[in-house]
Amino acid sequence: MNAPALARIESRPEVSHVEMANAIRFLAIDAVEKAKSGHPGMPMGMADVATVLFSRFLKFDPAEPAWPDRDRFVLSAGHGSMLLYALLHLTGYAGVTSDELRAFRQWGSKTPGHPEYGHTPGVETTTGPLGQGIATAVGMALAERLMNARFGDDFVDHFTYVIAGDGCLMEGLSHEAISLAGHLRLSRLIVLFDDNEISIDGATSLSCSDDQVARFKASGWSACRIDGHDPEAIAAAIERARCSDRPSLIACRTVIGFGAPNRQGTEKVHGAPLGADEVEKTRNALDWPHEPFQIPEPILAKWRKAGARGHVARRSWVERTRRSCSAARSPFHDGLNRHLPCGYTEAMARLRDRFVTARPNIATRQASQLVIDAIAEALPNLLGGSADLTHSNLTRAKNHQPVRRDFLDGRYIHYGVREHAMAAAMNGIALHGGFIPYGGTFLSFADYSRPAIRLAALMGVRVIHVMTHDSIGLGEDGPTHQPVEHLASLRAIPNLLVFRPGDAVETAEAWDCALRAQHSPSVLCLSRQPMPAFRDAGGDTSQVAFGAYVVVEPDNGRDVTLIATGSEVSIAMQAAELLADVSVRAAVVSAPCFDLFRQQSREYRTAILGCVPRIGVEAAIEGDWARWLGDEGEFVGMTGFGASAPAETLYREFGITADAVAKAALRCLARARMTASYA
Ligand SMILES: Cc1ncc(C[n+]2csc(CCOP(=O)(O)OP(=O)(O)O)c2C)c(N)n1
């Protein structure tokens, strides 16, 4: 805004807080009305809180939405998306125009039903599944403190603010998240709780009697309750929270649908348009005579001025960091930069060569441990962790010290038994920027983190899940711990790379693919049990990057192709030898990543799979194996849950053996011959 324009605005009578808040309310009302769907109640109720936060506290610059030292704002109650879109529009984010608000929830608009990261400027994370936002924000607030410990206040010094509703706090995930945040004393995390005592079914008293303030205090937070419609009370509470040495909850008592005479305070206003009659009455009640989507110029100007507040802070951050010596500046920018440094490429290549030469017969979880140790120094922004299974997942590098509330220089996070919060926090860490997070648990517990993994895939963030104990091969712990359907169900998530490497070389290559996948999360499914090495160098290119490749090719053509993943590749190789004994030429294909294989050209896929009967081998349910096997193929794997016994017994009893694979191949060949003779 130029100086004369500012001077004109300053000479006018002051625009009131109420007018600014009503601008949010009516943009939400009008957009939901036009879309004929959406959630007006929450934006109307939280408009006062949001106005105070965005006009007095939040450090942001709409001209540079990705400025690294901005405060993060997370709308955990994502159904109230119009609150966020209204704020982005009012404060001047270029992409969020009045036309975009008019196109709320419509095809191609920047204003989808729930906020989507990467889709709308100023949206820090995708929210909508309740509880995810607050847990993701814990990761952001943690990343902020870790970066601050490394680079100091000049580079990193910001807050993470969250608006969460009753629904977010009812979700179990919120408990894992607030417990972790309290334990780590994430003092830059401030949650504004929309304490309106209403959810979809009606009063929250129908299903919940928690004392949220006491609950948060018990988890090590500062917590208070205020009138969420009193701007000075809101401001004072935020001031106090900013000075706390703990994360803070501000329970803002609000009226859902504030201002709608017949609907406010009831569930009717949660998720449906008010209707023309009630909109009219609300306009009268709140003294807002303006046409739909019309914001009077002085009010818009006041909002734009609020949006321009952060410009100076950003400029001074740019100057400050530019002045710092390059020794501090380059690692900071290297961390934010998604590319991997040369040192990493060399360290990984050295380790791969070592594996090729030594051919270690080790579990892939052990190979993964060696990978982490080998690259940890070259990748200072690698941030490890485990949900209390460090010694099983083998996720901690020798030089990784644990993060503690009094040691934020650490590089390893003991997430505790909180798989879901770990996955969501890793999303927040990746979104914040500066780190590549990875975290471990057992593959069978992927279900505990699945909603956060799905969001990572939807957002396209690089988060690496190390999931060990990947099949019945874990043995005696039994069927509760033996994943059978997990590979299939994870493979069903779009944009999630699911790797199941079969030896040390493949494990190194899978890690490399995961680290290079800048816009996809990955799951590394790793074995508990050792298995024989089968890979030779195969040139310098990663074979895992192709998703599937030939490990054994008979000299004079193929009769059958045996396709396997992980620990079953060696079973397929033994089967190929059995078949050779009866003069059947079997190729063996290792398929460590279906998703990457699907991305290869049709020619490549056909060359690998061969135009012959195909047998799939995987100690898991069939899932979408038929895609690779066709109708003529057969699958050797699990058809139900596992059992408690030593691994060798389980493989034998469930019929996942070289003998079973060879027999399946012979059956397919016999069928193929019969079909040919009829034709
Ligand atoms: C995990 C999940 N479960 C269910 C829903 C559907 N849902 C959306 S809003 C909502 C009620 C939330 O209540 P509250 O947080 O109090 O929001 P308010 O009514 O105050 O807007 C529900 C159940 C969801 N979005 N996410």
The ligand as an SDF file (V2000), in Angstrom:
LIG
                    3D

 26 27  0  0  0  0  0  0  0  0999 V2000
  -11.8500  -37.9520   12.1460 C   0  0  0  0  0  0  0  0  0  0  0  0
  -13.1300  -37.2590   11.8260 C   0  0  0  0  0  0  0  0  0  0  0  0
  -14.2780  -37.7870   12.2590 N   0  0  0  0  0  0  0  0  0  0  0  0
  -15.4530  -37.1900   11.9450 C   0  0  0  0  0  0  0  0  0  0  0  0
  -15.4760  -36.0560   11.1860 C   0  0  0  0  0  0  0  0  0  0  0  0
  -16.8010  -35.4310   10.7800 C   0  0  0  0  0  0  0  0  0  0  0  0
  -17.0050  -34.1730   11.5510 N   0  0  0  0  0  0  0  0  0  0  0  0
  -16.7120  -32.9990   11.0110 C   0  0  0  0  0  0  0  0  0  0  0  0
  -16.9790  -31.7250   12.0840 S   0  0  0  0  0  0  0  0  0  0  0  0
  -17.5000  -32.7950   13.2710 C   0  0  0  0  0  0  0  0  0  0  0  0
  -17.9400  -32.2710   14.6160 C   0  0  0  0  0  0  0  0  0  0  0  0
  -16.8970  -31.4310   15.2060 C   0  0  0  0  0  0  0  0  0  0  0  0
  -17.3640  -30.7410   16.2980 O   0  0  0  0  0  0  0  0  0  0  0  0
  -16.6180  -29.4520   16.7730 P   0  0  0  0  0  0  0  0  0  0  0  0
  -15.1740  -29.6630   16.7210 O   0  0  0  0  0  0  0  0  0  0  0  0
  -17.2070  -29.0720   18.0810 O   0  0  0  0  0  0  0  0  0  0  0  0
  -16.9600  -28.3970   15.6660 O   0  0  0  0  0  0  0  0  0  0  0  0
  -18.0850  -27.2650   15.7070 P   0  0  0  0  0  0  0  0  0  0  0  0
  -19.4000  -27.9800   15.7880 O   0  0  0  0  0  0  0  0  0  0  0  0
  -17.8330  -26.4400   16.9040 O   0  0  0  0  0  0  0  0  0  0  0  0
  -17.9050  -26.5610   14.4120 O   0  0  0  0  0  0  0  0  0  0  0  0
  -17.4690  -34.1010   12.8300 C   0  0  0  0  0  0  0  0  0  0  0  0
  -17.8690  -35.2670   13.6360 C   0  0  0  0  0  0  0  0  0  0  0  0
  -14.2380  -35.5510   10.7520 C   0  0  0  0  0  0  0  0  0  0  0  0
  -14.1660  -34.4730    9.9890 N   0  0  0  0  0  0  0  0  0  0  0  0
  -13.0810  -36.1420   11.1120 N   0  0  0  0  0  0  0  0  0  0  0  0
  1  2  1  0
  2  3  1  0
  2 26  2  0
  3  4  2  0
  4  5  1  0
  5  6  1  0
  5 24  2  0
  6  7  1  0
  7  8  2  0
  7 22  1  0
  8  9  1  0
  9 10  1  0
 10 11  1  0
 10 22  2  0
 11 12  1  0
 12 13  1  0
 13 14  1  0
 14 15  2  0
 14 16  1  0
 14 17  1  0
 17 18  1  0
 18 19  2  0
 18 20  1  0
 18 21  1  0
 22 23  1  0
 24 25  1  0
 24 26  1  0
M  CHG  1   7   1
M  END
$$$$
